[in-house]
Amino acid sequence: MSEEEKKAFLYEAKQYIVAYLDLSRLSDAELESKIEEIVESQLEGRYITIEERVNLVYELFSSIRGLGLLDIIIKDDDITEVMINSKY
């Protein structure tokens, strides 16, 4: 899956999740399970590695309940400092 296809998939899947799931009533575990189901059904018939599937689920979950890109940075043991600058 190309990076462009991945971004499009993540965008469409997130739009679907936000529109059709009651996020306020789902626990984190339930949401993650639903995301796994959605990813599997949307990718049915397409070959991607298990690692790519796991990463898609993680990125979707993180974008909804986590810190998005910061989650990825925080998990990276090689990164020791994160600085966020603002113009304001």
N, C-alpha and C positions, 0 to 999 in steps of 0.2 A: 504494500500500500504506500503510495507516494505521500509526501508531507502535505501536499495540497488536498489529496483525497482524505487524509486523516483529519485535517482541519474541517473540511466540509462534513465529514461523518460526525465528528464531535459536536459541531454546531447544530446539525439537524437532530441528533440524538438528545442533546440538552433541551432544545426547543420542545421536543416531544415530551420529555420527562416533566418539564415545568408545566406544560399545558395539561397533561393527562394524569399526573400523580399528585395526590394530596401530600405534599412534602411535610407539612406540619404534623401529620398523623403517623408518619413512618419513622421508626427508629433507624439509627444508622445501619444496623445489620439488615433490616428489611429493605431499606433504600439500596444498599449495595447488592442485595439479591435481585431486586427488580432491575437494576442497571445491568447486571450480568445477563438476565433473561432478554432484555432489550438488545444488548450487543449481540448475543447469540442469534436472535431471530433476524436482526438486520444484516448480519454477515453470513447467513445461511447460504451455502453454495459457493462462498468465496474462501480462498485459502489465505489465511494469515497465521503466523506462528502463535503458539500459546502465549509466549511472552508479549507479543503485540496485543493480543486480546486482553491480557491482564493489565497492560498499560492503558488501554482504552477505558477499561472499567475504572481504574484508579484515577485517570485524568477527569473522567466524567464526575465521579464521586467528589473529587477534590474541588472541582469547579462549582459544585452545588453546596457542599457542607464544609469544605476545607478552605484553604488559603490560595487555591489555584497554583499558579507558578511558584509561589513561595514554598508550598509543600515540597515540591521537587527540589528546590534549593536547600531547604532545611534537612532533607533526607541525605543529601550528598555529604559524606564524611570528609571529602577533600576541601569543602568550602568552610572556612573558619569565621568569616565575617560577611555580613550583608549590610550595605549602606543604601539608604533610599534618600535621594535628594529631591527637593521640591522647589518650585519657583515662587511659592507663596510664603 
